[in-house]
Amino acid sequence: MKFKRIKDLREDHDKYQKDIANLLGISQQYYSEYESGKRTIPIQHLITLAKYYNISVDYLIGLSNEKTILKNHKKTS
């Protein structure tokens, strides 16, 4: 599965593959395979990327077009 958004987000933030690979603790080549769809991204890396870019995992993987994360609201009784 190709995750086009991880490449778009990286480029939008003026980062190199090497920068994001370092964030994830993997090689640049390994990260490149995420962007090209040759390798599946583990959930822990998706979570790290979502936190780094301050977006939802759903947006990252294409299940939503909403970038923003909904804040938890305290319930009032």
PEPE-V996696 format. One record per pair of residues at least 4 apart in sequence whose C-alpha atoms are under 8 Angstrom apart, sorted by sequence separation. I is the first residue (numbers start at 1). J is the second residue. D is the distance in whole Angstrom. If there is no record, write none. Layout:
i:I j:J d:D
i:I j:J d:D
This chain:
i:3 j:7 d:7
i:4 j:8 d:6
i:5 j:9 d:6
i:6 j:10 d:6
i:7 j:11 d:6
i:8 j:12 d:6
i:9 j:13 d:6
i:10 j:14 d:6
i:11 j:15 d:6
i:15 j:19 d:6
i:16 j:20 d:7
i:17 j:21 d:6
i:18 j:22 d:6
i:19 j:23 d:6
i:20 j:24 d:6
i:21 j:25 d:6
i:22 j:26 d:6
i:26 j:30 d:6
i:27 j:31 d:6
i:28 j:32 d:6
i:29 j:33 d:6
i:30 j:34 d:7
i:31 j:35 d:7
i:32 j:36 d:6
i:33 j:37 d:6
i:34 j:38 d:6
i:41 j:45 d:6
i:42 j:46 d:7
i:43 j:47 d:6
i:44 j:48 d:6
i:45 j:49 d:6
i:46 j:50 d:6
i:47 j:51 d:6
i:48 j:52 d:6
i:49 j:53 d:6
i:50 j:54 d:6
i:51 j:55 d:7
i:55 j:59 d:7
i:56 j:60 d:6
i:57 j:61 d:6
i:58 j:62 d:6
i:59 j:63 d:6
i:10 j:15 d:5
i:11 j:16 d:7
i:15 j:20 d:7
i:21 j:26 d:5
i:22 j:27 d:7
i:26 j:31 d:7
i:33 j:38 d:5
i:34 j:39 d:5
i:41 j:46 d:7
i:50 j:55 d:5
i:51 j:56 d:8
i:55 j:60 d:7
i:58 j:63 d:5
i:59 j:64 d:5
i:10 j:16 d:7
i:21 j:27 d:6
i:22 j:28 d:8
i:33 j:39 d:5
i:34 j:40 d:6
i:50 j:56 d:6
i:58 j:64 d:5
i:59 j:65 d:6
i:10 j:17 d:8
i:21 j:28 d:5
i:34 j:41 d:6
i:50 j:57 d:6
i:59 j:66 d:6
i:20 j:28 d:8
i:59 j:67 d:6
i:18 j:27 d:7
i:21 j:30 d:8
i:30 j:39 d:8
i:10 j:20 d:8
i:18 j:28 d:5
i:21 j:31 d:6
i:47 j:57 d:7
i:50 j:60 d:7
i:56 j:66 d:8
i:17 j:28 d:6
i:20 j:31 d:8
i:46 j:57 d:6
i:56 j:67 d:6
i:55 j:67 d:5
i:56 j:68 d:6
i:55 j:68 d:5
i:56 j:69 d:5
i:17 j:31 d:7
i:46 j:60 d:8
i:54 j:68 d:7
i:55 j:69 d:6
i:17 j:32 d:7
i:54 j:69 d:7
i:24 j:45 d:6
i:24 j:48 d:7
i:7 j:35 d:6
i:6 j:35 d:7
i:3 j:34 d:7
i:4 j:35 d:7
i:2 j:34 d:7
i:3 j:35 d:6
i:2 j:35 d:6
i:3 j:36 d:8
i:2 j:36 d:6
i:3 j:37 d:7
i:2 j:37 d:4
i:1 j:37 d:5
i:2 j:38 d:8
i:1 j:38 d:8
i:1 j:39 d:8
i:1 j:40 d:7
i:9 j:53 d:8
i:6 j:60 d:7
i:5 j:60 d:6
i:5 j:61 d:7
i:3 j:60 d:8
i:5 j:62 d:8
i:3 j:61 d:6
i:3 j:62 d:8
